[in-house]
């Protein structure tokens, strides 16, 4: 692991984000700036044909369709309306591109990133794999939408519901390493899933608190965290549509 800086010196942060309208990244940056941290750079994953094809193969057409609607078309028309109404502050808050005081770069992959030496830590808001060329140079902290080490990988909101493991639903803050979800654990945040009406509501709640948990992680930067062993949990893959429907029935008590 990269040598950790002392907590009292942590003032400079780099953000990795999955797209320029990432609500997690926008809310996190607001928290950082409000509390005196310096955001040195924002790196955003480019939307390329190859990325679309990979996500289409992984998630299916219906998921990509929803992403286009909610993450592209609706924000586009919202931004256009704000622009026509001269609401510049709201417009700026709707896109990472418009935070003019922070350097912004789009990249194909999170590897061979320039200017890492300008910061003390990277806070990861999504966007896929982070390569060793980054991880060997600077600590990268992720908020995993699942409880580690028990639930690594994909759809780990749904898998514990399918297994009726209600005590192990939540999020985990951990250091990123080259192996998927295997980095040292800083802390966990358990959620009472039954407080929510649907799995969608549960996931939306998780997205809302992710920025707060990532911000809180800065208090742990002089802590190497708890080491994970492969035998501590399992790696899960994308849930089939049939299992997903069964999981929704379990969640709804049917």
C-alpha beads as a LAMMPS data file, in Angstrom:
LAMMPS data file: protein, C-alpha beads

254 atoms
253 bonds

1 atom types
1 bond types

-500.0 500.0 xlo xhi
-500.0 500.0 ylo yhi
-500.0 500.0 zlo zhi

Masses

1 110.0

Atoms # bond

1 1 1 0.000 0.000 0.000
2 1 1 1.109 3.581 -0.668
3 1 1 2.450 5.298 2.430
4 1 1 -0.351 7.277 4.030
5 1 1 -0.021 10.987 4.781
6 1 1 -0.807 12.325 8.238
7 1 1 -4.432 13.293 8.741
8 1 1 -3.661 16.857 9.812
9 1 1 -1.949 17.480 6.457
10 1 1 -4.786 16.180 4.285
11 1 1 -5.978 19.204 2.383
12 1 1 -5.569 18.246 -1.265
13 1 1 -7.907 15.799 -3.001
14 1 1 -8.373 14.407 -6.516
15 1 1 -11.788 13.139 -7.630
16 1 1 -12.423 10.228 -10.005
17 1 1 -15.981 10.234 -11.395
18 1 1 -17.951 8.012 -13.811
19 1 1 -19.431 10.905 -15.813
20 1 1 -19.616 14.690 -15.648
21 1 1 -23.071 14.727 -14.050
22 1 1 -22.202 12.407 -11.164
23 1 1 -24.340 13.518 -8.235
24 1 1 -22.080 11.671 -5.817
25 1 1 -19.044 13.597 -7.066
26 1 1 -20.840 16.951 -7.123
27 1 1 -22.153 16.566 -3.565
28 1 1 -18.777 15.316 -2.345
29 1 1 -16.944 18.287 -3.852
30 1 1 -19.402 20.636 -2.158
31 1 1 -18.632 19.015 1.203
32 1 1 -14.889 19.180 0.608
33 1 1 -14.861 22.846 -0.379
34 1 1 -17.214 23.831 2.450
35 1 1 -14.795 22.263 4.957
36 1 1 -11.596 23.798 3.620
37 1 1 -10.216 20.947 1.532
38 1 1 -8.618 21.763 -1.804
39 1 1 -9.887 19.787 -4.806
40 1 1 -6.898 19.765 -7.145
41 1 1 -8.359 17.925 -10.140
42 1 1 -11.433 16.068 -11.392
43 1 1 -10.877 13.099 -13.713
44 1 1 -13.971 11.798 -15.484
45 1 1 -14.365 8.596 -17.490
46 1 1 -15.081 9.310 -21.156
47 1 1 -18.235 7.974 -22.770
48 1 1 -16.820 5.980 -25.671
49 1 1 -18.275 3.399 -28.058
50 1 1 -16.218 0.710 -26.357
51 1 1 -17.531 1.705 -22.932
52 1 1 -21.129 1.694 -24.152
53 1 1 -20.624 -1.749 -25.703
54 1 1 -19.071 -3.149 -22.508
55 1 1 -21.873 -1.778 -20.359
56 1 1 -24.469 -3.041 -22.827
57 1 1 -23.022 -6.562 -22.611
58 1 1 -22.793 -6.364 -18.828
59 1 1 -26.083 -4.657 -17.931
60 1 1 -28.411 -5.229 -20.883
61 1 1 -30.307 -2.789 -23.074
62 1 1 -32.970 -1.867 -20.517
63 1 1 -30.368 -0.680 -17.987
64 1 1 -28.463 1.347 -20.591
65 1 1 -31.748 2.870 -21.755
66 1 1 -32.498 4.035 -18.197
67 1 1 -28.983 5.447 -17.845
68 1 1 -29.406 7.458 -21.054
69 1 1 -32.738 8.838 -19.838
70 1 1 -31.699 9.688 -16.282
71 1 1 -28.032 10.586 -16.716
72 1 1 -28.049 12.241 -20.138
73 1 1 -31.394 13.396 -21.540
74 1 1 -33.083 14.648 -18.361
75 1 1 -29.941 16.513 -17.130
76 1 1 -29.468 17.973 -20.643
77 1 1 -32.964 19.461 -20.771
78 1 1 -32.671 20.615 -17.157
79 1 1 -29.408 22.409 -17.975
80 1 1 -30.969 23.975 -21.078
81 1 1 -33.886 25.259 -19.013
82 1 1 -31.536 26.689 -16.375
83 1 1 -29.446 28.347 -19.091
84 1 1 -32.512 29.951 -20.692
85 1 1 -33.573 31.209 -17.262
86 1 1 -30.060 32.595 -16.601
87 1 1 -29.702 30.466 -13.468
88 1 1 -25.918 30.219 -13.657
89 1 1 -25.346 28.961 -10.108
90 1 1 -27.784 26.075 -10.533
91 1 1 -26.336 25.320 -13.953
92 1 1 -22.825 25.170 -12.529
93 1 1 -23.996 22.759 -9.845
94 1 1 -25.446 20.369 -12.426
95 1 1 -22.161 19.405 -14.112
96 1 1 -18.562 18.780 -13.072
97 1 1 -17.497 20.482 -16.317
98 1 1 -18.841 23.792 -15.064
99 1 1 -16.870 23.953 -11.806
100 1 1 -14.519 26.486 -13.332
101 1 1 -12.226 26.759 -10.309
102 1 1 -11.180 23.068 -10.521
103 1 1 -9.080 21.435 -13.238
104 1 1 -11.182 18.964 -15.253
105 1 1 -9.966 16.161 -17.542
106 1 1 -11.773 13.337 -19.342
107 1 1 -9.862 10.048 -19.610
108 1 1 -10.504 6.697 -21.259
109 1 1 -9.211 4.763 -18.246
110 1 1 -8.056 5.565 -14.733
111 1 1 -4.393 4.815 -15.420
112 1 1 -1.256 6.858 -16.128
113 1 1 -2.988 9.842 -14.566
114 1 1 -0.979 13.047 -14.510
115 1 1 -0.538 15.368 -11.523
116 1 1 -1.181 12.772 -8.806
117 1 1 1.717 14.260 -6.867
118 1 1 -0.359 17.430 -6.371
119 1 1 -2.756 15.637 -4.028
120 1 1 -2.746 13.468 -0.911
121 1 1 -5.611 11.135 -1.794
122 1 1 -8.035 10.173 -4.566
123 1 1 -11.717 9.817 -3.680
124 1 1 -13.347 7.409 -6.134
125 1 1 -16.971 8.119 -7.111
126 1 1 -17.295 5.357 -9.716
127 1 1 -16.180 4.685 -13.261
128 1 1 -14.719 1.207 -13.316
129 1 1 -11.251 -0.187 -12.794
130 1 1 -8.342 1.813 -11.361
131 1 1 -4.966 0.575 -12.596
132 1 1 -1.786 -0.182 -10.679
133 1 1 -0.074 2.833 -12.274
134 1 1 -2.361 4.966 -10.085
135 1 1 -2.709 2.725 -7.031
136 1 1 1.064 2.460 -6.558
137 1 1 1.391 6.244 -6.400
138 1 1 -1.452 7.498 -4.205
139 1 1 -4.126 6.134 -1.805
140 1 1 -7.485 5.695 -3.570
141 1 1 -10.609 5.393 -1.405
142 1 1 -13.854 3.843 -2.645
143 1 1 -17.368 3.597 -1.240
144 1 1 -18.548 0.074 -2.090
145 1 1 -22.315 -0.438 -2.306
146 1 1 -22.186 -3.611 -0.212
147 1 1 -20.837 -4.931 3.067
148 1 1 -17.239 -6.125 2.772
149 1 1 -15.717 -8.617 3.005
150 1 1 -18.892 -10.697 2.747
151 1 1 -20.232 -9.203 -0.489
152 1 1 -17.679 -8.249 -3.121
153 1 1 -18.450 -7.556 -6.775
154 1 1 -21.734 -6.675 -8.484
155 1 1 -25.375 -6.362 -7.396
156 1 1 -24.374 -6.684 -3.754
157 1 1 -27.427 -4.729 -2.679
158 1 1 -29.625 -7.460 -4.141
159 1 1 -27.583 -10.588 -3.278
160 1 1 -27.937 -10.315 0.535
161 1 1 -31.676 -9.660 0.061
162 1 1 -31.971 -12.829 -2.026
163 1 1 -30.113 -14.704 0.727
164 1 1 -32.324 -12.985 3.367
165 1 1 -29.165 -11.743 5.046
166 1 1 -30.833 -8.552 6.284
167 1 1 -28.047 -7.712 8.751
168 1 1 -25.456 -7.293 5.999
169 1 1 -26.883 -4.606 3.721
170 1 1 -25.046 -1.303 3.469
171 1 1 -21.856 0.390 2.304
172 1 1 -18.151 -0.050 2.968
173 1 1 -15.351 2.484 2.766
174 1 1 -12.089 0.834 1.730
175 1 1 -8.784 1.405 -0.008
176 1 1 -8.711 0.276 -3.614
177 1 1 -6.208 -2.357 -4.770
178 1 1 -5.805 -4.179 -8.072
179 1 1 -8.010 -7.063 -6.884
180 1 1 -11.752 -6.327 -6.941
181 1 1 -13.043 -5.028 -3.579
182 1 1 -10.089 -6.540 -1.681
183 1 1 -8.504 -3.381 -0.242
184 1 1 -8.206 -2.745 3.489
185 1 1 -11.514 -1.766 5.108
186 1 1 -11.760 1.583 6.907
187 1 1 -15.362 1.397 8.103
188 1 1 -18.813 0.036 7.283
189 1 1 -22.244 1.650 7.284
190 1 1 -25.126 -0.789 7.805
191 1 1 -28.619 0.101 6.577
192 1 1 -32.007 -1.238 7.655
193 1 1 -33.300 -2.255 4.239
194 1 1 -36.828 -2.841 5.500
195 1 1 -37.168 0.899 6.181
196 1 1 -37.542 1.381 2.414
197 1 1 -40.495 0.630 0.151
198 1 1 -38.520 -0.662 -2.832
199 1 1 -34.988 -1.725 -3.735
200 1 1 -34.807 1.371 -5.959
201 1 1 -35.532 3.565 -2.915
202 1 1 -32.852 1.704 -0.976
203 1 1 -30.276 2.223 -3.730
204 1 1 -31.189 5.912 -4.056
205 1 1 -30.662 6.345 -0.313
206 1 1 -27.247 4.733 -0.630
207 1 1 -26.288 7.106 -3.438
208 1 1 -27.327 10.080 -1.301
209 1 1 -25.149 9.103 1.657
210 1 1 -22.109 8.023 -0.378
211 1 1 -20.659 11.579 -0.516
212 1 1 -20.915 11.889 3.279
213 1 1 -19.168 8.557 3.820
214 1 1 -16.390 9.404 1.357
215 1 1 -15.934 12.745 3.100
216 1 1 -15.836 10.992 6.484
217 1 1 -13.103 8.686 5.161
218 1 1 -10.617 11.575 5.344
219 1 1 -10.706 11.187 9.136
220 1 1 -9.256 7.683 8.707
221 1 1 -6.295 8.431 6.473
222 1 1 -3.720 7.717 9.184
223 1 1 -5.347 4.292 9.651
224 1 1 -4.291 1.444 7.374
225 1 1 -7.629 -0.271 7.979
226 1 1 -8.570 -3.910 8.453
227 1 1 -6.948 -6.390 6.076
228 1 1 -9.283 -8.603 4.029
229 1 1 -8.619 -12.241 3.268
230 1 1 -10.108 -13.928 0.216
231 1 1 -11.627 -16.551 2.513
232 1 1 -13.562 -13.852 4.420
233 1 1 -16.264 -13.494 1.759
234 1 1 -17.369 -14.184 -1.798
235 1 1 -17.175 -12.389 -5.135
236 1 1 -20.620 -11.938 -6.693
237 1 1 -21.470 -11.338 -10.329
238 1 1 -24.387 -9.717 -12.111
239 1 1 -27.727 -11.133 -11.012
240 1 1 -29.933 -12.686 -13.678
241 1 1 -33.308 -11.095 -14.425
242 1 1 -35.089 -14.161 -13.024
243 1 1 -33.228 -13.919 -9.710
244 1 1 -33.721 -10.151 -9.654
245 1 1 -37.489 -10.591 -9.874
246 1 1 -37.384 -13.180 -7.112
247 1 1 -35.297 -10.800 -5.001
248 1 1 -37.891 -8.048 -5.461
249 1 1 -40.589 -10.490 -4.280
250 1 1 -38.547 -11.320 -1.188
251 1 1 -38.008 -7.611 -0.497
252 1 1 -41.724 -6.924 -0.849
253 1 1 -42.577 -9.837 1.466
254 1 1 -44.252 -11.942 -1.242

Bonds

1 1 1 2
2 1 2 3
3 1 3 4
4 1 4 5
5 1 5 6
6 1 6 7
7 1 7 8
8 1 8 9
9 1 9 10
10 1 10 11
11 1 11 12
12 1 12 13
13 1 13 14
14 1 14 15
15 1 15 16
16 1 16 17
17 1 17 18
18 1 18 19
19 1 19 20
20 1 20 21
21 1 21 22
22 1 22 23
23 1 23 24
24 1 24 25
25 1 25 26
26 1 26 27
27 1 27 28
28 1 28 29
29 1 29 30
30 1 30 31
31 1 31 32
32 1 32 33
33 1 33 34
34 1 34 35
35 1 35 36
36 1 36 37
37 1 37 38
38 1 38 39
39 1 39 40
40 1 40 41
41 1 41 42
42 1 42 43
43 1 43 44
44 1 44 45
45 1 45 46
46 1 46 47
47 1 47 48
48 1 48 49
49 1 49 50
50 1 50 51
51 1 51 52
52 1 52 53
53 1 53 54
54 1 54 55
55 1 55 56
56 1 56 57
57 1 57 58
58 1 58 59
59 1 59 60
60 1 60 61
61 1 61 62
62 1 62 63
63 1 63 64
64 1 64 65
65 1 65 66
66 1 66 67
67 1 67 68
68 1 68 69
69 1 69 70
70 1 70 71
71 1 71 72
72 1 72 73
73 1 73 74
74 1 74 75
75 1 75 76
76 1 76 77
77 1 77 78
78 1 78 79
79 1 79 80
80 1 80 81
81 1 81 82
82 1 82 83
83 1 83 84
84 1 84 85
85 1 85 86
86 1 86 87
87 1 87 88
88 1 88 89
89 1 89 90
90 1 90 91
91 1 91 92
92 1 92 93
93 1 93 94
94 1 94 95
95 1 95 96
96 1 96 97
97 1 97 98
98 1 98 99
99 1 99 100
100 1 100 101
101 1 101 102
102 1 102 103
103 1 103 104
104 1 104 105
105 1 105 106
106 1 106 107
107 1 107 108
108 1 108 109
109 1 109 110
110 1 110 111
111 1 111 112
112 1 112 113
113 1 113 114
114 1 114 115
115 1 115 116
116 1 116 117
117 1 117 118
118 1 118 119
119 1 119 120
120 1 120 121
121 1 121 122
122 1 122 123
123 1 123 124
124 1 124 125
125 1 125 126
126 1 126 127
127 1 127 128
128 1 128 129
129 1 129 130
130 1 130 131
131 1 131 132
132 1 132 133
133 1 133 134
134 1 134 135
135 1 135 136
136 1 136 137
137 1 137 138
138 1 138 139
139 1 139 140
140 1 140 141
141 1 141 142
142 1 142 143
143 1 143 144
144 1 144 145
145 1 145 146
146 1 146 147
147 1 147 148
148 1 148 149
149 1 149 150
150 1 150 151
151 1 151 152
152 1 152 153
153 1 153 154
154 1 154 155
155 1 155 156
156 1 156 157
157 1 157 158
158 1 158 159
159 1 159 160
160 1 160 161
161 1 161 162
162 1 162 163
163 1 163 164
164 1 164 165
165 1 165 166
166 1 166 167
167 1 167 168
168 1 168 169
169 1 169 170
170 1 170 171
171 1 171 172
172 1 172 173
173 1 173 174
174 1 174 175
175 1 175 176
176 1 176 177
177 1 177 178
178 1 178 179
179 1 179 180
180 1 180 181
181 1 181 182
182 1 182 183
183 1 183 184
184 1 184 185
185 1 185 186
186 1 186 187
187 1 187 188
188 1 188 189
189 1 189 190
190 1 190 191
191 1 191 192
192 1 192 193
193 1 193 194
194 1 194 195
195 1 195 196
196 1 196 197
197 1 197 198
198 1 198 199
199 1 199 200
200 1 200 201
201 1 201 202
202 1 202 203
203 1 203 204
204 1 204 205
205 1 205 206
206 1 206 207
207 1 207 208
208 1 208 209
209 1 209 210
210 1 210 211
211 1 211 212
212 1 212 213
213 1 213 214
214 1 214 215
215 1 215 216
216 1 216 217
217 1 217 218
218 1 218 219
219 1 219 220
220 1 220 221
221 1 221 222
222 1 222 223
223 1 223 224
224 1 224 225
225 1 225 226
226 1 226 227
227 1 227 228
228 1 228 229
229 1 229 230
230 1 230 231
231 1 231 232
232 1 232 233
233 1 233 234
234 1 234 235
235 1 235 236
236 1 236 237
237 1 237 238
238 1 238 239
239 1 239 240
240 1 240 241
241 1 241 242
242 1 242 243
243 1 243 244
244 1 244 245
245 1 245 246
246 1 246 247
247 1 247 248
248 1 248 249
249 1 249 250
250 1 250 251
251 1 251 252
252 1 252 253
253 1 253 254
